[in-house]
């Protein structure tokens, strides 16, 4: 069975990250694609509720908590990260207790969000700001852009700068531009290493599958702007490059290459990984894992470059821009097919609802499959039906390759 040796180090790195909250002087909460570098420059330990939502999904405990949030008026059709996270808080439960020895989620001194992903984070984070009676600040960038203009960047930069007095008052530290530059530089170096990690799967056999990626992306999500994240990806990249040289892949007999578009189905990661391996199919790339690649970071222009990077993310782009990006990825990773995950409670990160799969096939000739599911709410996922659809899809691709 294929195993990435760096997984053991990853467990230690993540354990150390969560242990840091036990001694933290000041804690800030942040959205996963929010201004973490700015927060870290003030000395905050930074916690990410979306990471907690993913943990609730991966441990299959989300369904115990979603009904609790429904009692407060949160619909079962809004983001299941939101509903499971709020529900877990209301019940006083968290996988952080068992896995990392915390008493629960870290209490915030400050909450910061960016609606570049969705509007739900604003409602979600405001709930906790009221619960903990702490200051909250938000960034509201332009949405669905073809390209991001200088005027739009100026708008987002202004919003970043307005957070500075709140950070100063909460942290007790004055803003230091050199500290911000240093943190952004570390973030840039880590994100480029993460990009190199992902691109090892251009090779065949691919040494990193999508299902490995969603685990190993942990540090680039929660530890951007730290030396630890940079060090981890240097080690992981070295191992994967060695596997490329030795022709060792995540799928031993790789015969088919698939692109995963959309969110993971956290509670079914192992099942789906095993399914693709059994069918000699490598899921070599994804929009999701690539969401934490920020080529635009530049410590010489920390505000402008971080505003650009966080506004240009895939989820915040127009369909025209998304189509162009997807076509490039499908070609770069030599994909035989693309699987769209129609995530029922994540409307903003589901691209199968308005004809994109059909249009993409018309322009590239690459076949597609749509699988219905969710991040955390497994009531929206049919395992038996999905297995049948995926295996049939792979068989169709193999038949087309034979005829070609």
BELCORWO-V614079 format. One record per residue. N is the residue number from 1. RES is the residue in one letter. SS is DSSP state (helix for helix, strand for strand, loop for the rest). Layout:
BEGIN
n:N res:RES ss:SS
n:N res:RES ss:SS
END
This chain:
BEGIN
n:1 res:X ss:loop
n:2 res:X ss:loop
n:3 res:X ss:loop
n:4 res:X ss:loop
n:5 res:X ss:loop
n:6 res:X ss:helix
n:7 res:X ss:helix
n:8 res:X ss:helix
n:9 res:X ss:helix
n:10 res:X ss:helix
n:11 res:X ss:helix
n:12 res:X ss:helix
n:13 res:X ss:helix
n:14 res:X ss:helix
n:15 res:X ss:helix
n:16 res:X ss:helix
n:17 res:X ss:helix
n:18 res:X ss:helix
n:19 res:X ss:helix
n:20 res:X ss:helix
n:21 res:X ss:helix
n:22 res:X ss:helix
n:23 res:X ss:loop
n:24 res:X ss:loop
n:25 res:X ss:loop
n:26 res:X ss:loop
n:27 res:X ss:strand
n:28 res:X ss:strand
n:29 res:X ss:strand
n:30 res:X ss:strand
n:31 res:X ss:loop
n:32 res:X ss:loop
n:33 res:X ss:loop
n:34 res:X ss:loop
n:35 res:X ss:loop
n:36 res:X ss:helix
n:37 res:X ss:helix
n:38 res:X ss:helix
n:39 res:X ss:helix
n:40 res:X ss:helix
n:41 res:X ss:helix
n:42 res:X ss:loop
n:43 res:X ss:loop
n:44 res:X ss:loop
n:45 res:X ss:strand
n:46 res:X ss:strand
n:47 res:X ss:strand
n:48 res:X ss:loop
n:49 res:X ss:helix
n:50 res:X ss:helix
n:51 res:X ss:helix
n:52 res:X ss:helix
n:53 res:X ss:helix
n:54 res:X ss:helix
n:55 res:X ss:helix
n:56 res:X ss:helix
n:57 res:X ss:helix
n:58 res:X ss:helix
n:59 res:X ss:loop
n:60 res:X ss:loop
n:61 res:X ss:loop
n:62 res:X ss:helix
n:63 res:X ss:helix
n:64 res:X ss:helix
n:65 res:X ss:helix
n:66 res:X ss:helix
n:67 res:X ss:helix
n:68 res:X ss:helix
n:69 res:X ss:helix
n:70 res:X ss:helix
n:71 res:X ss:loop
n:72 res:X ss:loop
n:73 res:X ss:loop
n:74 res:X ss:loop
n:75 res:X ss:loop
n:76 res:X ss:loop
n:77 res:X ss:loop
n:78 res:X ss:loop
n:79 res:X ss:loop
n:80 res:X ss:helix
n:81 res:X ss:helix
n:82 res:X ss:helix
n:83 res:X ss:helix
n:84 res:X ss:helix
n:85 res:X ss:helix
n:86 res:X ss:helix
n:87 res:X ss:helix
n:88 res:X ss:helix
n:89 res:X ss:helix
n:90 res:X ss:helix
n:91 res:X ss:helix
n:92 res:X ss:loop
n:93 res:X ss:loop
n:94 res:X ss:loop
n:95 res:X ss:helix
n:96 res:X ss:helix
n:97 res:X ss:helix
n:98 res:X ss:helix
n:99 res:X ss:helix
n:100 res:X ss:helix
n:101 res:X ss:loop
n:102 res:X ss:loop
n:103 res:X ss:loop
n:104 res:X ss:loop
n:105 res:X ss:loop
n:106 res:X ss:loop
n:107 res:X ss:loop
n:108 res:X ss:loop
n:109 res:X ss:loop
n:110 res:X ss:strand
n:111 res:X ss:strand
n:112 res:X ss:strand
n:113 res:X ss:strand
n:114 res:X ss:strand
n:115 res:X ss:loop
n:116 res:X ss:loop
n:117 res:X ss:loop
n:118 res:X ss:loop
n:119 res:X ss:loop
n:120 res:X ss:helix
n:121 res:X ss:helix
n:122 res:X ss:helix
n:123 res:X ss:helix
n:124 res:X ss:helix
n:125 res:X ss:helix
n:126 res:X ss:helix
n:127 res:X ss:helix
n:128 res:X ss:helix
n:129 res:X ss:helix
n:130 res:X ss:helix
n:131 res:X ss:helix
n:132 res:X ss:helix
n:133 res:X ss:loop
n:134 res:X ss:loop
n:135 res:X ss:strand
n:136 res:X ss:strand
n:137 res:X ss:strand
n:138 res:X ss:strand
n:139 res:X ss:strand
n:140 res:X ss:loop
n:141 res:X ss:loop
n:142 res:X ss:loop
n:143 res:X ss:loop
n:144 res:X ss:loop
n:145 res:X ss:strand
n:146 res:X ss:loop
n:147 res:X ss:loop
n:148 res:X ss:loop
n:149 res:X ss:loop
n:150 res:X ss:helix
n:151 res:X ss:helix
n:152 res:X ss:helix
n:153 res:X ss:helix
n:154 res:X ss:helix
n:155 res:X ss:helix
n:156 res:X ss:helix
n:157 res:X ss:helix
n:158 res:X ss:helix
n:159 res:X ss:helix
n:160 res:X ss:helix
n:161 res:X ss:helix
n:162 res:X ss:helix
n:163 res:X ss:helix
n:164 res:X ss:helix
n:165 res:X ss:helix
n:166 res:X ss:helix
n:167 res:X ss:helix
n:168 res:X ss:helix
n:169 res:X ss:helix
n:170 res:X ss:helix
n:171 res:X ss:helix
n:172 res:X ss:loop
n:173 res:X ss:loop
n:174 res:X ss:loop
n:175 res:X ss:loop
n:176 res:X ss:loop
n:177 res:X ss:helix
n:178 res:X ss:helix
n:179 res:X ss:helix
n:180 res:X ss:helix
n:181 res:X ss:helix
n:182 res:X ss:helix
n:183 res:X ss:helix
n:184 res:X ss:helix
n:185 res:X ss:helix
n:186 res:X ss:helix
n:187 res:X ss:helix
n:188 res:X ss:helix
n:189 res:X ss:helix
n:190 res:X ss:helix
n:191 res:X ss:helix
n:192 res:X ss:helix
n:193 res:X ss:helix
n:194 res:X ss:helix
n:195 res:X ss:helix
n:196 res:X ss:helix
n:197 res:X ss:helix
n:198 res:X ss:helix
n:199 res:X ss:helix
n:200 res:X ss:helix
n:201 res:X ss:helix
n:202 res:X ss:helix
n:203 res:X ss:loop
n:204 res:X ss:loop
n:205 res:X ss:loop
n:206 res:X ss:loop
n:207 res:X ss:loop
n:208 res:X ss:loop
n:209 res:X ss:loop
n:210 res:X ss:helix
n:211 res:X ss:helix
n:212 res:X ss:helix
n:213 res:X ss:helix
n:214 res:X ss:helix
n:215 res:X ss:helix
n:216 res:X ss:helix
n:217 res:X ss:loop
n:218 res:X ss:helix
n:219 res:X ss:helix
n:220 res:X ss:helix
n:221 res:X ss:helix
n:222 res:X ss:helix
n:223 res:X ss:loop
n:224 res:X ss:loop
n:225 res:X ss:loop
n:226 res:X ss:loop
n:227 res:X ss:helix
n:228 res:X ss:helix
n:229 res:X ss:helix
n:230 res:X ss:helix
n:231 res:X ss:helix
n:232 res:X ss:helix
n:233 res:X ss:helix
n:234 res:X ss:helix
n:235 res:X ss:helix
n:236 res:X ss:helix
n:237 res:X ss:helix
n:238 res:X ss:helix
n:239 res:X ss:helix
n:240 res:X ss:helix
n:241 res:X ss:helix
n:242 res:X ss:helix
n:243 res:X ss:helix
n:244 res:X ss:helix
n:245 res:X ss:helix
n:246 res:X ss:loop
n:247 res:X ss:loop
n:248 res:X ss:loop
n:249 res:X ss:loop
n:250 res:X ss:loop
n:251 res:X ss:loop
n:252 res:X ss:loop
n:253 res:X ss:loop
n:254 res:X ss:loop
n:255 res:X ss:loop
n:256 res:X ss:strand
n:257 res:X ss:strand
n:258 res:X ss:strand
n:259 res:X ss:strand
n:260 res:X ss:strand
n:261 res:X ss:strand
n:262 res:X ss:loop
n:263 res:X ss:loop
n:264 res:X ss:loop
n:265 res:X ss:loop
n:266 res:X ss:helix
n:267 res:X ss:helix
n:268 res:X ss:helix
n:269 res:X ss:helix
n:270 res:X ss:helix
n:271 res:X ss:helix
n:272 res:X ss:helix
n:273 res:X ss:helix
n:274 res:X ss:helix
n:275 res:X ss:helix
n:276 res:X ss:helix
n:277 res:X ss:helix
n:278 res:X ss:helix
n:279 res:X ss:loop
n:280 res:X ss:loop
n:281 res:X ss:strand
n:282 res:X ss:strand
n:283 res:X ss:strand
n:284 res:X ss:strand
n:285 res:X ss:strand
n:286 res:X ss:strand
n:287 res:X ss:loop
n:288 res:X ss:loop
n:289 res:X ss:helix
n:290 res:X ss:helix
n:291 res:X ss:helix
n:292 res:X ss:helix
n:293 res:X ss:loop
n:294 res:X ss:loop
n:295 res:X ss:loop
n:296 res:X ss:loop
n:297 res:X ss:loop
n:298 res:X ss:loop
n:299 res:X ss:helix
n:300 res:X ss:helix
n:301 res:X ss:helix
n:302 res:X ss:helix
n:303 res:X ss:helix
n:304 res:X ss:helix
n:305 res:X ss:helix
n:306 res:X ss:helix
n:307 res:X ss:helix
n:308 res:X ss:helix
n:309 res:X ss:helix
n:310 res:X ss:helix
n:311 res:X ss:helix
n:312 res:X ss:loop
n:313 res:X ss:loop
n:314 res:X ss:helix
n:315 res:X ss:helix
n:316 res:X ss:helix
n:317 res:X ss:strand
n:318 res:X ss:loop
n:319 res:X ss:helix
n:320 res:X ss:helix
n:321 res:X ss:helix
n:322 res:X ss:helix
n:323 res:X ss:helix
n:324 res:X ss:helix
n:325 res:X ss:helix
n:326 res:X ss:helix
n:327 res:X ss:helix
n:328 res:X ss:helix
n:329 res:X ss:helix
n:330 res:X ss:helix
n:331 res:X ss:helix
n:332 res:X ss:helix
n:333 res:X ss:loop
n:334 res:X ss:loop
n:335 res:X ss:loop
n:336 res:X ss:loop
n:337 res:X ss:strand
n:338 res:X ss:strand
n:339 res:X ss:strand
n:340 res:X ss:strand
n:341 res:X ss:strand
n:342 res:X ss:strand
n:343 res:X ss:strand
n:344 res:X ss:loop
n:345 res:X ss:loop
n:346 res:X ss:loop
n:347 res:X ss:helix
n:348 res:X ss:helix
n:349 res:X ss:helix
n:350 res:X ss:loop
n:351 res:X ss:loop
n:352 res:X ss:loop
n:353 res:X ss:loop
n:354 res:X ss:loop
n:355 res:X ss:loop
n:356 res:X ss:helix
n:357 res:X ss:helix
n:358 res:X ss:helix
n:359 res:X ss:helix
n:360 res:X ss:helix
n:361 res:X ss:helix
n:362 res:X ss:helix
n:363 res:X ss:helix
n:364 res:X ss:helix
n:365 res:X ss:loop
n:366 res:X ss:loop
n:367 res:X ss:strand
n:368 res:X ss:strand
n:369 res:X ss:strand
n:370 res:X ss:strand
n:371 res:X ss:strand
n:372 res:X ss:strand
n:373 res:X ss:strand
n:374 res:X ss:loop
n:375 res:X ss:loop
n:376 res:X ss:loop
n:377 res:X ss:loop
n:378 res:X ss:helix
n:379 res:X ss:helix
n:380 res:X ss:helix
n:381 res:X ss:loop
n:382 res:X ss:loop
n:383 res:X ss:helix
n:384 res:X ss:helix
n:385 res:X ss:helix
n:386 res:X ss:helix
n:387 res:X ss:helix
n:388 res:X ss:helix
n:389 res:X ss:helix
n:390 res:X ss:helix
n:391 res:X ss:helix
n:392 res:X ss:helix
n:393 res:X ss:helix
n:394 res:X ss:helix
n:395 res:X ss:helix
n:396 res:X ss:helix
n:397 res:X ss:helix
n:398 res:X ss:helix
n:399 res:X ss:helix
n:400 res:X ss:helix
n:401 res:X ss:helix
n:402 res:X ss:helix
n:403 res:X ss:helix
n:404 res:X ss:loop
END
